[in-house]
Amino acid sequence: MELLIVTGLSGAGKSQALRKLEDIGYFCVDNLPWEMLRGFAQLCMRAQPEVKRAAVVIDSRESVFKADMESALGELRENSVRHTILFLECRDDVLVRRYNETRRRHPLAADIEEGIRLEREMLGFLRDRANCILDTSDMKPLELSAKIESLYAEAAADEFRLIFESFGYKRGVPFEADIVLDMRFLPNPYYEQELRPLSGRDGAVRAFIRQNGMFDDFILTVKSMLDRLIPHFRAQGRQRLLVAFGCTGGRHRSVCAAEELYGMMKNAYGARLIHRDARLEADDIDERFGAKREGS
């Protein structure tokens, strides 16, 4: 059985994530006490038919039980329960805004900022041990759902998930990335007025990026590296590899690189493609320059 422990900051999107996990086939339970974790896993394994994939949300609301998190995780290992931890992160200013918009009370304190501070301290143990940290600060609900699906959608037993993601360094490096590649050594289309409103999926931008030959050499080198590394990752039991390409804004060079590798490798590995910041950067460009957006 595969057990996914979903945790993180209140207001970061755990309920949204759990709903999506349920949609893609997980047996889901919200707010499960740590002391019940091993028993829950055993119930899933004894069920007829056996529950193959389960997800539980455990967060700061469970603090009233004064649970020993380390012992609970140790019991899972002792009982050979395969488990991973997904931690949902979010910036403090965004959390405060979300609480103010919904007029909810923070579960740990009447003062929202104090509650966030206490919760970060309380959940530090889990964040340090998380297999995947997902920052939802700039994600809309549909974007979070798509991200959860790309990371955890059911695959055949022998299927390896290769995910290519573009991002902008101005919004932070994706916590969940396994390999991060910096595309800022290439000329930046942002500074070309006619290219600025376009994206790395547009022919004119791609031609500009490829003009000195460095891009093609780099892409072929990365493909060769991945072809050599992936069999070793799979031999270690890894079912997913997320390769992230970054540039300043996440709309031109990184998008171009992710698209190129995706096109080359999608047939071999059933690759998936995510452009995390392309639309956000387009909105920024529209706001700053009044440019008419083209591309996606």
GIQUIRA-V854349 format. One record per pair of residues at least 12 apart in sequence whose C-alpha atoms are under 10 Angstrom apart, sorted by the first residue. I is the first residue (numbers start at 1). J is the second residue. D is the distance in Angstrom with one decimal. If there is no record, write none. Layout:
{{I J D} {I J D}}
//
This chain:
{{1 41 8.0} {1 42 9.5} {1 44 7.8} {1 45 6.6} {1 50 8.1} {1 51 6.8} {1 52 4.7} {1 53 5.9} {1 54 7.8} {1 80 9.2} {1 81 6.6} {1 82 6.4} {1 83 8.4} {2 26 9.4} {2 41 9.1} {2 44 9.8} {2 45 9.8} {2 51 8.7} {2 52 6.1} {2 53 4.8} {2 54 6.4} {2 55 8.5} {2 81 7.1} {2 82 5.2} {2 83 5.9} {2 84 8.1} {3 26 9.1} {3 27 9.5} {3 28 9.9} {3 37 9.8} {3 40 9.9} {3 41 7.5} {3 44 9.5} {3 51 9.7} {3 52 8.4} {3 53 6.0} {3 54 5.0} {3 55 5.7} {3 56 7.8} {3 76 9.6} {3 81 7.3} {3 82 6.1} {3 83 4.5} {3 84 6.5} {3 85 8.7} {4 21 9.7} {4 26 9.0} {4 28 9.3} {4 53 7.8} {4 54 6.2} {4 55 4.5} {4 56 6.5} {4 57 8.7} {4 82 8.6} {4 83 5.6} {4 84 5.1} {4 85 5.9} {4 86 7.1} {4 131 9.9} {4 152 9.6} {5 29 10.0} {5 32 9.9} {5 37 9.6} {5 54 8.6} {5 55 5.8} {5 56 5.2} {5 57 6.1} {5 58 7.0} {5 59 9.8} {5 83 7.2} {5 84 6.1} {5 85 4.7} {5 86 6.1} {5 87 8.4} {5 126 9.8} {5 130 9.1} {5 131 9.9} {6 18 7.8} {6 30 9.1} {6 31 9.7} {6 55 6.9} {6 56 5.9} {6 57 4.7} {6 58 6.3} {6 59 8.2} {6 84 8.7} {6 85 6.0} {6 86 4.9} {6 87 6.2} {6 88 7.7} {6 126 10.0} {6 130 9.5} {6 132 9.9} {7 31 9.5} {7 56 8.4} {7 57 5.7} {7 58 5.3} {7 59 5.4} {7 60 8.6} {7 85 7.4} {7 86 6.2} {7 87 5.0} {7 88 6.3} {7 89 9.1} {7 123 8.3} {7 126 7.8} {7 127 8.5} {7 130 9.1} {7 133 9.7} {8 57 8.9} {8 58 8.2} {8 59 6.4} {8 60 8.3} {8 85 9.8} {8 86 7.9} {8 87 4.8} {8 88 4.5} {8 89 6.0} {8 90 8.7} {8 119 8.7} {8 120 8.4} {8 123 7.0} {8 124 9.3} {8 126 8.1} {8 127 7.6} {8 130 9.8} {8 133 8.8} {8 134 9.2} {8 135 9.9} {9 59 7.4} {9 60 7.9} {9 87 8.1} {9 88 6.4} {9 89 6.1} {9 90 7.1} {9 91 9.7} {9 92 9.8} {9 95 8.6} {9 116 7.5} {9 119 6.8} {9 120 7.1} {9 122 9.9} {9 123 7.9} {10 59 7.6} {10 60 7.7} {10 61 9.0} {10 88 8.9} {10 89 9.2} {10 90 9.2} {10 95 8.0} {10 99 9.3} {10 106 7.5} {10 107 7.9} {10 108 9.6} {10 115 9.3} {10 116 8.0} {10 119 8.1} {10 120 9.8} {11 88 9.2} {11 89 9.3} {11 90 8.1} {11 94 8.9} {11 95 6.0} {11 96 8.8} {11 97 9.8} {11 98 6.9} {11 99 7.2} {11 102 10.0} {11 104 9.6} {11 106 8.9} {11 116 9.7} {11 136 9.6} {11 137 10.0} {12 87 9.4} {12 88 5.8} {12 89 6.1} {12 90 5.6} {12 91 8.8} {12 94 8.9} {12 95 7.1} {12 98 9.0} {12 134 9.3} {12 135 8.1} {12 136 6.2} {12 137 7.5} {12 139 9.8} {13 88 7.0} {13 89 8.8} {13 90 9.0} {13 134 10.0} {13 135 9.7} {13 136 7.2} {13 137 9.6} {13 139 9.5} {13 140 9.7} {13 141 8.0} {13 144 8.0} {13 145 9.7} {14 30 9.2} {14 56 10.0} {14 57 7.2} {14 58 9.3} {14 59 9.1} {14 86 9.6} {14 87 8.8} {14 88 6.9} {14 89 9.8} {14 136 10.0} {14 144 10.0} {15 30 8.0} {15 57 8.1} {16 141 7.1} {16 142 9.2} {16 144 7.7} {16 145 7.2} {16 148 9.5} {17 55 10.0} {17 57 9.4} {17 86 9.9} {17 88 9.1} {17 141 9.0} {17 144 7.2} {17 145 6.5} {17 146 9.7} {17 147 9.2} {17 148 6.6} {17 149 9.2} {18 30 7.8} {18 55 7.4} {18 56 7.9} {18 57 7.4} {18 145 9.4} {18 148 9.1} {19 145 8.6} {20 142 9.8} {20 144 8.9} {20 145 5.9} {20 146 8.6} {20 147 9.7} {20 148 7.0} {20 149 7.2} {20 152 9.6} {20 153 9.5} {21 53 9.7} {21 54 8.8} {21 55 7.4} {21 56 10.0} {21 145 8.6} {21 148 7.2} {21 149 7.5} {21 152 7.6} {21 153 8.0} {21 154 9.8} {22 53 9.9} {22 54 8.8} {22 55 8.3} {23 145 9.9} {23 149 9.1} {23 153 9.4} {24 148 9.4} {24 149 7.2} {24 152 8.1} {24 153 5.9} {24 154 6.9} {25 52 9.3} {25 53 7.5} {25 54 8.5} {25 55 9.9} {25 152 9.6} {25 153 8.0} {25 154 7.3} {26 51 8.6} {26 52 8.1} {26 53 5.2} {26 54 5.0} {26 55 6.1} {26 56 9.5} {26 152 9.4} {26 153 9.3} {26 154 8.9} {27 44 8.9} {27 51 7.2} {27 52 8.5} {27 53 6.3} {27 54 4.5} {27 55 6.1} {27 56 8.4} {28 53 8.9} {28 54 5.7} {28 55 4.8} {28 56 5.7} {28 57 8.1} {29 54 8.1} {29 55 6.5} {29 56 4.8} {29 57 6.5} {29 58 9.2} {30 55 8.5} {30 56 5.7} {30 57 4.8} {30 58 7.1} {30 59 9.3} {31 56 7.1} {31 57 5.2} {31 58 5.1} {31 59 6.8} {31 60 9.1} {31 61 7.4} {31 62 7.0} {32 56 6.6} {32 57 6.4} {32 58 5.7} {32 59 8.6} {32 61 9.6} {32 62 7.5} {33 56 9.7} {33 57 9.2} {33 58 6.9} {33 59 9.0} {33 61 9.1} {33 62 5.8} {33 63 8.8} {33 64 9.5} {33 65 7.4} {33 66 9.7} {33 67 7.8} {33 69 9.9} {33 72 10.0} {34 58 7.5} {34 59 9.7} {34 62 7.7} {34 63 9.5} {34 65 8.4} {34 66 9.2} {34 67 6.1} {34 68 7.5} {34 69 6.6} {34 70 9.7} {34 71 9.2} {34 72 6.2} {34 73 8.7} {35 65 8.7} {35 66 9.9} {35 67 6.9} {35 68 8.1} {35 69 8.7} {35 71 9.1} {35 72 6.6} {35 75 9.9} {36 72 8.7} {37 56 8.7} {37 58 9.6} {37 72 7.0} {37 73 8.5} {37 75 8.9} {37 76 8.0} {38 72 7.2} {38 73 8.5} {38 74 9.7} {38 75 6.6} {38 76 6.0} {38 77 9.7} {38 78 9.9} {38 79 8.2} {38 81 8.6} {39 75 10.0} {39 76 9.6} {40 54 9.5} {40 56 9.5} {41 54 8.3} {41 76 8.1} {41 79 9.2} {41 81 7.3} {41 82 9.7} {41 83 9.8} {42 76 9.6} {42 79 8.8} {42 81 8.7} {45 81 9.3} {53 82 10.0} {53 83 9.9} {53 154 9.1} {54 83 9.5} {55 83 9.5} {55 84 9.6} {55 85 9.7} {55 86 9.9} {56 85 9.8} {57 85 10.0} {57 86 9.5} {59 87 9.9} {59 119 8.9} {59 122 9.4} {59 123 7.8} {59 126 9.7} {60 107 7.4} {60 108 7.5} {60 118 9.3} {60 119 6.5} {60 120 9.4} {60 122 7.3} {60 123 7.3} {61 106 9.9} {61 107 6.4} {61 108 7.7} {61 119 9.7} {63 107 9.9} {63 108 9.1} {63 119 9.7} {63 122 8.4} {63 123 9.9} {69 123 9.9} {69 125 8.2} {69 126 8.2} {70 125 8.4} {70 126 9.1} {83 131 9.5} {84 129 9.1} {84 130 7.2} {84 131 5.9} {84 132 8.2} {85 126 7.7} {85 127 8.5} {85 129 7.3} {85 130 4.7} {85 131 5.3} {85 132 6.6} {85 133 8.5} {86 126 9.0} {86 127 8.5} {86 129 9.4} {86 130 5.8} {86 131 6.2} {86 132 5.0} {86 133 6.0} {86 134 7.4} {86 176 9.3} {87 123 9.3} {87 126 7.5} {87 127 6.1} {87 128 9.4} {87 129 9.1} {87 130 6.0} {87 131 8.0} {87 132 6.2} {87 133 4.8} {87 134 6.2} {87 135 8.6} {87 175 9.8} {87 176 9.7} {88 127 8.8} {88 130 9.7} {88 132 8.5} {88 133 5.9} {88 134 5.0} {88 135 6.0} {88 136 6.8} {88 137 9.6} {89 120 9.5} {89 127 8.8} {89 133 6.6} {89 134 5.8} {89 135 4.6} {89 136 6.2} {89 137 7.5} {89 175 9.3} {90 134 8.3} {90 135 5.3} {90 136 5.5} {90 137 4.8} {90 138 8.6} {90 139 9.8} {91 116 9.9} {91 135 8.1} {91 136 8.3} {91 137 5.8} {91 138 9.2} {92 112 9.6} {92 113 7.6} {92 116 7.2} {92 117 8.8} {92 137 8.9} {93 113 9.0} {93 137 9.0} {94 136 9.3} {94 137 6.2} {94 138 8.5} {95 112 8.6} {95 113 8.8} {95 116 8.1} {95 137 8.1} {96 111 10.0} {96 112 6.5} {96 113 7.0} {96 116 8.5} {97 112 9.9} {99 112 7.6} {100 112 8.8} {106 119 9.6} {107 119 9.0} {130 176 9.6} {131 175 9.7} {131 176 7.8} {132 151 9.5} {132 174 9.7} {132 175 6.9} {132 176 4.9} {132 177 8.3} {132 178 9.6} {133 174 8.1} {133 175 5.1} {133 176 5.3} {133 177 9.0} {134 147 9.1} {134 148 9.4} {134 174 7.2} {134 175 5.9} {134 176 6.1} {134 177 9.5} {135 172 9.0} {135 173 9.4} {135 174 7.3} {135 175 7.0} {135 176 8.8} {137 171 9.3} {138 171 8.3} {138 276 9.3} {138 277 8.7} {138 280 8.4} {139 276 8.7} {139 277 9.3} {139 280 9.6} {143 274 10.0} {143 276 8.5} {146 274 8.9} {147 274 8.0} {147 276 9.0} {150 162 9.7} {150 163 7.7} {150 242 10.0} {150 271 10.0} {150 272 7.2} {150 273 8.5} {150 274 8.3} {151 163 8.2} {151 176 9.3} {151 240 7.8} {151 241 9.5} {151 242 8.7} {151 272 9.6} {152 240 9.1} {155 239 8.9} {157 239 9.1} {158 234 9.6} {158 239 8.5} {159 234 9.7} {159 239 7.2} {159 240 9.1} {159 269 7.8} {159 270 8.2} {160 230 8.9} {160 231 9.8} {160 233 9.7} {160 234 7.5} {160 237 9.8} {160 238 7.9} {160 239 4.9} {160 240 5.9} {160 241 8.1} {160 268 9.8} {160 269 6.4} {160 270 7.7} {160 271 8.6} {161 238 9.2} {161 239 6.0} {161 240 4.6} {161 241 6.4} {161 242 8.3} {161 266 10.0} {161 269 6.8} {161 270 6.7} {161 271 6.2} {161 272 7.6} {162 226 9.8} {162 230 9.0} {162 239 8.5} {162 240 5.9} {162 241 5.1} {162 242 6.1} {162 243 7.7} {162 262 9.0} {162 265 8.7} {162 266 8.2} {162 268 9.7} {162 269 6.3} {162 270 6.9} {162 271 4.7} {162 272 6.3} {162 273 8.8} {163 177 9.3} {163 178 9.9} {163 240 7.5} {163 241 6.2} {163 242 4.6} {163 243 6.1} {163 244 8.2} {163 258 9.3} {163 262 8.3} {163 266 9.4} {163 269 9.4} {163 270 8.9} {163 271 5.6} {163 272 4.7} {163 273 5.9} {163 274 7.5} {164 177 9.4} {164 179 9.8} {164 241 8.6} {164 242 6.0} {164 243 5.0} {164 244 5.9} {164 245 7.7} {164 255 9.6} {164 257 9.1} {164 258 5.6} {164 259 8.0} {164 260 9.8} {164 261 7.6} {164 262 6.6} {164 265 10.0} {164 266 9.9} {164 271 7.3} {164 272 6.2} {164 273 5.0} {164 274 6.2} {164 275 8.5} {165 177 8.5} {165 180 9.4} {165 242 7.2} {165 243 6.3} {165 244 4.7} {165 245 6.2} {165 246 8.5} {165 250 9.8} {165 254 8.3} {165 255 8.0} {165 257 9.3} {165 258 6.2} {165 259 8.9} {165 262 9.5} {165 272 8.5} {165 273 5.9} {165 274 4.6} {165 275 5.6} {165 276 6.8} {165 277 9.6} {166 180 9.7} {166 181 9.6} {166 183 9.9} {166 243 8.7} {166 244 5.7} {166 245 4.8} {166 246 5.8} {166 247 8.1} {166 249 9.7} {166 250 6.1} {166 251 7.8} {166 252 9.3} {166 253 8.7} {166 254 5.1} {166 255 5.3} {166 256 8.5} {166 257 7.9} {166 258 6.0} {166 259 8.8} {166 273 8.4} {166 274 6.5} {166 275 4.8} {166 276 5.9} {166 277 7.3} {166 278 7.9} {167 180 9.9} {167 182 9.9} {167 244 7.1} {167 245 6.3} {167 246 4.9} {167 247 6.7} {167 248 8.2} {167 249 7.2} {167 250 4.3} {167 251 7.6} {167 252 9.8} {167 253 9.7} {167 254 6.6} {167 255 7.8} {167 258 9.6} {167 274 8.9} {167 275 6.6} {167 276 5.4} {167 277 5.3} {167 278 7.4} {167 281 9.8} {168 182 9.9} {168 245 8.5} {168 246 5.4} {168 247 5.1} {168 248 5.0} {168 249 4.2} {168 250 3.6} {168 251 7.4} {168 252 9.5} {168 253 9.7} {168 254 7.7} {168 255 9.6} {168 275 9.6} {168 276 8.0} {168 277 6.1} {168 278 8.1} {168 280 9.7} {168 281 8.3} {169 182 9.0} {169 184 9.7} {169 245 9.7} {169 246 6.2} {169 247 6.0} {169 248 5.2} {169 249 6.5} {169 250 7.2} {169 277 9.6} {170 246 9.6} {170 247 8.5} {170 248 6.0} {170 249 6.1} {170 250 8.3} {170 277 9.6} {170 281 9.8} {171 248 8.8} {171 249 7.8} {171 250 8.7} {171 276 9.8} {171 277 7.9} {171 280 9.8} {171 281 9.8} {172 246 9.3} {172 248 9.9} {173 244 8.5} {173 245 9.4} {173 246 7.7} {174 242 9.8} {174 243 10.0} {174 244 7.6} {174 245 9.8} {174 246 9.4} {174 276 9.0} {176 241 9.7} {176 242 7.5} {176 243 9.5} {176 244 9.2} {177 241 7.9} {177 242 5.2} {177 243 6.1} {177 244 6.0} {177 245 9.5} {178 240 9.1} {178 241 6.2} {178 242 5.2} {178 243 6.0} {178 244 7.7} {179 241 8.0} {179 242 6.5} {179 243 4.8} {179 244 6.1} {179 245 8.5} {180 242 8.7} {180 243 6.1} {180 244 4.8} {180 245 6.0} {180 246 7.3} {181 222 9.2} {181 243 7.7} {181 244 6.2} {181 245 4.9} {181 246 6.2} {181 247 9.0} {181 254 8.9} {181 257 9.6} {182 244 8.6} {182 245 6.0} {182 246 5.0} {182 247 6.3} {182 248 9.3} {182 253 9.5} {182 254 8.0} {183 215 8.9} {183 218 9.5} {183 245 6.6} {183 246 5.7} {183 247 5.3} {183 248 8.6} {183 250 9.8} {183 252 9.7} {183 253 6.2} {183 254 6.1} {183 255 9.7} {183 256 9.6} {183 257 7.9} {184 245 9.7} {184 246 7.5} {184 247 5.3} {184 248 7.0} {184 253 7.5} {184 254 8.5} {185 214 9.0} {185 215 9.3} {185 247 8.9} {185 253 9.5} {186 208 9.7} {186 209 6.7} {186 210 8.7} {186 211 9.8} {186 212 9.0} {186 214 7.7} {186 215 7.3} {186 247 9.1} {186 253 7.4} {186 254 10.0} {187 208 8.0} {187 209 6.3} {187 210 9.2} {187 211 9.2} {187 212 9.2} {187 215 9.9} {187 253 8.4} {188 205 9.4} {188 208 8.8} {188 209 7.6} {188 247 8.8} {188 248 8.7} {188 252 7.6} {188 253 7.1} {189 204 9.5} {189 205 6.6} {189 206 9.2} {189 208 7.2} {189 209 7.4} {189 251 9.6} {189 252 6.7} {189 253 7.8} {190 205 9.5} {190 248 9.3} {190 249 8.8} {190 251 8.9} {190 252 7.5} {190 253 9.4} {190 285 9.3} {192 205 9.6} {192 208 9.6} {193 289 9.8} {193 291 9.4} {194 291 9.6} {195 208 8.8} {195 252 9.1} {195 294 9.7} {196 251 9.3} {196 252 8.4} {196 282 9.0} {196 285 7.7} {196 286 9.9} {196 289 9.5} {196 291 8.3} {196 292 9.8} {196 293 9.0} {196 294 9.6} {197 251 9.3} {197 252 9.5} {197 281 9.5} {197 282 6.9} {197 283 9.7} {197 285 6.8} {197 286 7.7} {197 289 9.1} {197 290 9.4} {197 291 6.1} {197 292 6.5} {197 293 5.2} {197 294 6.1} {197 295 8.1} {197 296 10.0} {198 251 8.2} {198 252 7.6} {198 282 8.3} {198 285 10.0} {198 291 9.6} {198 292 9.0} {198 293 6.6} {198 294 5.2} {198 295 5.6} {198 296 8.0} {199 250 9.2} {199 251 5.5} {199 252 5.0} {199 253 8.4} {199 254 9.7} {199 255 7.2} {199 256 7.9} {199 278 7.5} {199 279 9.4} {199 281 9.7} {199 282 8.3} {199 293 9.0} {199 294 7.4} {199 295 5.6} {199 296 6.5} {200 250 9.2} {200 251 6.2} {200 252 4.1} {200 253 6.0} {200 254 7.3} {200 255 4.9} {200 256 4.3} {200 257 8.0} {200 258 9.0} {200 259 8.0} {200 260 9.8} {200 278 9.0} {200 295 8.3} {200 296 8.8} {201 251 9.0} {201 252 7.8} {201 253 9.5} {201 255 6.8} {201 256 6.0} {201 257 9.5} {201 258 9.7} {201 259 7.2} {201 260 9.3} {201 295 6.8} {201 296 7.5} {202 252 9.0} {202 255 9.9} {202 256 8.5} {202 294 8.6} {202 295 6.4} {202 296 8.8} {203 256 9.7} {203 295 10.0} {205 252 7.1} {205 253 8.4} {205 256 8.2} {206 252 8.3} {206 253 8.2} {206 255 9.6} {206 256 6.4} {206 257 9.2} {206 260 9.7} {208 253 9.9} {209 252 8.7} {209 253 7.0} {209 256 8.3} {209 257 9.7} {210 253 9.9} {210 256 9.7} {215 253 9.4} {215 256 9.5} {215 257 8.1} {216 257 9.4} {216 260 9.3} {218 257 9.2} {219 257 7.2} {219 258 9.4} {219 260 7.5} {219 261 6.9} {219 264 9.6} {220 260 9.8} {220 261 8.7} {220 264 9.6} {222 261 8.3} {223 260 9.9} {223 261 7.0} {223 262 9.9} {223 264 8.1} {223 265 8.0} {226 241 9.7} {226 243 9.4} {226 265 9.6} {227 265 9.2} {227 268 9.7} {230 269 9.7} {241 271 9.7} {242 271 9.8} {242 272 9.3} {242 273 9.8} {243 258 8.6} {243 261 9.8} {243 273 9.9} {244 257 9.5} {244 258 7.7} {244 274 9.2} {244 275 9.6} {244 276 9.9} {245 257 6.8} {245 258 6.4} {245 275 9.6} {246 258 9.3} {246 277 9.9} {248 281 9.7} {249 277 7.2} {249 278 7.6} {249 280 8.7} {249 281 5.9} {249 282 9.1} {249 284 9.4} {249 285 9.8} {250 275 7.8} {250 276 7.5} {250 277 5.3} {250 278 5.5} {250 279 8.9} {250 280 8.7} {250 281 6.8} {250 282 9.4} {251 275 8.0} {251 276 9.0} {251 277 6.7} {251 278 4.3} {251 279 7.6} {251 280 8.6} {251 281 6.3} {251 282 7.3} {251 296 8.9} {252 278 7.9} {252 281 9.6} {254 275 8.7} {254 277 9.9} {254 278 9.2} {255 273 9.7} {255 274 9.0} {255 275 6.6} {255 276 9.3} {255 277 9.3} {255 278 7.5} {258 272 9.9} {258 273 7.3} {258 274 8.2} {258 275 8.2} {259 273 7.5} {259 274 9.2} {259 275 9.2} {261 273 9.5} {262 274 9.9} {275 296 9.4} {278 295 9.8} {278 296 7.2} {279 293 9.7} {279 295 9.7} {279 296 6.8} {282 294 8.8} {282 295 9.4} {282 296 8.4}}
//
